[in-house]
Amino acid sequence: MIGDQQDVPQADSSNPTQEDGMSKVLRRLWSEESGQDIAEYAVMLAVILVLVVGTVRLIGSNANSAFSAAASAIQ
């Protein structure tokens, strides 16, 4: 399974090195899920923004022509 700690080799604690610190950081990042949540929210926000911008552009051009026709009719 992804979050299992059994597959990760344990570092020798008698001789701490920079590699040991890096492996601890990587293990912590791999097990934390908050980063994944942020990425999911960013993707959802991007999709929503694309839909909103597309809708506004579509409705905006139609609304502009409708208001232009109404303004011409009034004059």
C-alpha positions in Angstrom: 0.0 0.0 0.0 1.2 3.6 -0.6 1.3 4.7 3.0 3.0 1.6 4.4 6.2 2.3 6.3 7.3 -1.3 6.1 8.8 -1.0 2.6 11.0 1.9 3.5 14.5 0.9 4.7 15.4 2.3 8.1 18.5 4.5 8.3 21.3 3.6 10.8 20.7 6.0 13.7 24.3 5.7 15.0 25.6 7.7 12.0 23.1 10.4 11.0 23.9 11.9 7.6 22.2 14.3 5.3 20.7 11.3 3.5 18.9 10.3 6.7 17.3 13.8 7.0 16.3 13.7 3.4 14.7 10.3 3.7 12.8 11.5 6.8 11.5 14.5 4.8 10.5 12.3 1.8 8.8 9.8 4.1 6.8 12.6 5.8 5.8 14.2 2.5 4.8 10.8 1.1 2.6 10.1 4.1 1.0 13.5 4.4 -2.2 14.1 2.5 -2.6 17.8 2.9 -0.5 18.5 -0.2 -2.8 16.3 -2.2 -5.8 18.1 -1.0 -4.3 21.4 -2.1 -3.6 20.1 -5.5 -7.1 18.7 -5.9 -8.6 22.1 -4.9 -6.3 23.8 -7.4 -7.5 21.6 -10.2 -11.1 22.1 -9.3 -10.6 25.9 -9.2 -8.9 25.8 -12.6 -11.8 23.8 -14.1 -14.4 26.2 -12.6 -12.5 29.2 -13.8 -12.4 27.8 -17.4 -16.1 27.2 -17.3 -16.9 30.6 -15.9 -14.7 32.4 -18.4 -16.1 30.4 -21.3 -19.7 31.1 -20.2 -19.1 34.8 -19.7 -17.5 35.1 -23.1 -20.4 33.2 -24.7 -23.1 35.1 -22.9 -21.2 38.4 -23.1 -21.1 38.4 -26.9 -24.8 37.5 -27.1 -25.7 40.1 -24.5 -23.7 42.7 -26.3 -25.5 42.1 -29.6 -28.9 42.1 -27.8 -28.1 45.4 -26.1 -26.9 46.9 -29.3 -30.1 45.8 -31.0 -32.2 47.3 -28.2 -30.2 50.6 -28.3 -30.7 50.8 -32.1 -34.4 50.2 -31.7 -34.7 53.0 -29.1 -32.9 55.6 -31.3 
